[in-house]
Amino acid sequence: MTLIERLEKDYVVAYKAKDALRLGVLRLLKTAAKNLQVELRRPVEEAEMLDLLTKQAKQRVDSIEQFRAAGRDDLADKEDAELGVIREYLPQPLTGEELSAAIESAVAASGATSMKDMGRVMSAIMDEHKGRVDGKELSSAVRARLQAG
């Protein structure tokens, strides 16, 4: 079952169960997917849908940080609940060991030796593990690896 089909099916289930939170998040995701489809003028592919979900999750994480900094825990909790629903549709993130192995593999494959090669290493890992790696975490890990030599 594709991601879009799964969203559609879960939307109907949430609607029938009167699960307001899940229904709202799924409605938002369906709308974002439809807007992307109109923008692209073709059906949305699985990889594009995964990118869309990743962006939505990142927006929630940023909002949570800003709300907590402003002392608005009520809004941060709402965003956190929405993030939980979105994460159900994202692939499992890489573990620390998997991330280290991916970095070593990408460094070896690209022949990276200095910080100048960081972009190539990051790009290779992001392409290979789409949706499973947080950019900030990857950036700091790759930077540490390349600086260590």
BELVEN-V31694 format. One record per helix or strand. SS is the DSSP state (H for helix, E for strand). FROM is the first residue (numbers start at 1). LEN is the number of residues. If there is no record, write none. Layout:
ss = <SS;SS>
from = <FROM;FROM>
len = <LEN;LEN>
This chain:
ss = <H;H;H;H;H;H;H>
from = <3;20;46;73;96;115;135>
len = <15;21;24;15;15;14;14>
